[in-house]
Amino acid sequence: MKKQTVKVLSLLVVSGALATGCQLLKDVDYVATPNPLEMHGDSVRVSVDITFPEKGIHRKAAAEIVPMLGTHALKTVRVQGEKSTGNGEVIQYKAGGKVTYTDMFAYSADMENSDLSITGKIYKGEKEKGEIPATKIADATIITSLLVNKDFKVIVAKDQFHRVTEETFMSQINYAKGKSAVSTSEMRQDDIVAFEAFLNNAQTDTKVSIKTINITGYASPEGEEDKNNTLSTDRANAGKESSMKIGKKAENEAATGEDVYSLKGSGEDYDGFKLALENDSIMNEDDKNLVLRVLSTITNSTEREQAMRDLGKTFTYLDKNIFPALRRAEMIAVYDQTGFSDEELIALSVSNPDTLNLEELLFTAALSTDLNEQLRVYKIAEGRYTDDYRAINNVGAVLYMQNKVSEAKSQFEKANGVEDNVISKNNLAAIAGLAGEREKSMELLGQASGAGSEVSYNKGILNIQDGDYADAISNFGSDASFNKALAEVLNDNASNAVTTLDASADAETAQGYYLKAVAAANQDDLQGIVNNLKSCFAKDGSYKAKAGKDREFMKYMENTSFTALM
């Protein structure tokens, strides 16, 4: 903050033995910096230059000088002449000299409107010869940093809701050995019937939009490789023809068009063979391992097939039980599924919340601006999805916004117990910050990196409380807020503070106008002080009592414009 004009006091102190005419101290100057004193963090720091002129202190004199801030005695400083005994700062009689006294002490509320004064005792040798009369040397205390809004921000964990999701529907056509013709009986299989029903529904359901139908043909790993490659392609083409017939029967326009289809012949399905073999519960493990060893060690397809045929009964089992399912064409319809509308989600959260999944519930809660409604839906999600921290955390976030801090804390602790996460760490830091546990709060915020901009904002509040104003400005970032403007005032940049306030939500609030008045005082702008305080008082008359004792306005306390306003 911009310092007020330094007040210089010349003080003549005469010893108690006036009858002898012996002057022990004279014309001592006391200059306190800053004036008025200022609170930073939880403390007040003061520096006093004590200047002795030529012959200002008797050679055998000593003084114990005690600065007093109201009723609080600060650290005592001893000053003595060149022939005095003791451990004080020695001042030469002829040359004079200067002693700089510094002290830092904890702020208490009664220091806001106290005076910094000097008192003490004068000695000659070991004898007390008089007292330094209590004399004011500075005003105290500027406490502008206490204006900080302790509006620590909590974070609501986000949903992963997507109204439109890409889904798939798969059916399969199986073929006879070495064939690509689709049998009539195959077209009556359950998965084909289900595929037809899907296509029929997709034609009328506005929330379903088919993007592509991918058909992949496969051959089982026996026979000649080249023939199997051709066979798999033929099966893909046959699958397309069957799909188009099914689409026509289902009256689905997309499934009857050429453009929607993507075909692929994948040849011999060794991956599917391995998986089927591993999942088979009848073949013994030795036979399985033997077949798998053949597959992994013989790369030539002709030699590999012959090696499997040489397995005798094992090959016969494969040919009967494993290979038939591999002779197929997979038909996969890829489509966009549009989920419930906002209105449907809200209605279902009341009438049938069990139909909504976790992401839908989290999204639905955020649709409302009513905290009670948000809490209702988040509690449903919390009850159904106990292993996901987000709903638990979000119940706490709503409780925090309802000023139910103790309940919110329990929720955040519970959420972080389910999963150690940066969002709940930030929220626990907010709780600690409100409780005045600044060290704990900053530690938690250090563990919450990446949770969101709220982490930096919360750090900024703590920075102001700790007196680290430049760090506070950095942590508040580019967003305009009252607290950022306050940090700028405290960091001696009143001009920037006004710009920040004018762009903030507090541009026309009582506290906003009050801080603008403080900024004006730091720029020696009397008219700005008066205009902003007038606007402040119009919004909230209680600020008038504060302004009347605020040391930020000390130099204007007797100005007619200021006194008329007050």
Secondary structure, DSSP 4 states (H G I P E B T S, - for coil): -PPPPPPEEEE----S-GGGT---B-SEEEEEESSS-BEETTEEEEEEEEEE-TT-B-TTEEEEEEEEETTEE---EEEEETT--SSSEEEBTTTBEEEEEEEEEE--GGGTT-EEEEEEEEEETTEEEEEEEEEEEEE--B-GGGG----PPP-PPPP---SEEEEEEEEEEE--TT--PPPTTGGGSHHHHHHHHHHHHHHH-TTEEEEEEEEEEEE-S-S-HHHHHHHHHHHHHHHHHHHHHHHHHTT-TGGGSSTTEEEEEEEE-HHHHHHHHHH-SSS-HHHHHHHHHHHHH---HHHHHHHHHTTTHHHHHHHHHTHHHHSEEEEEEEEEEE---HHHHHHHHHH-GGGS-HHHHHHHHHH---HHHHHHHHHHHHHH-TT-HHHHHHHHHHHHHTT-HHHHHHHHHHHHHHS--HHHHHHHHHHHHHTT-HHHHHHHHHT-TTS-HHHHHHHHHHHHHHT-HHHHHHHHTTS--HHHHHHHHHTT-HHHHHHHHHTSTTTTSHHHHHHHHHHHHHTT-HHHHHHHHHHHHHH-TTHHHHHHH-GGGGGGTT-HHHHHH-
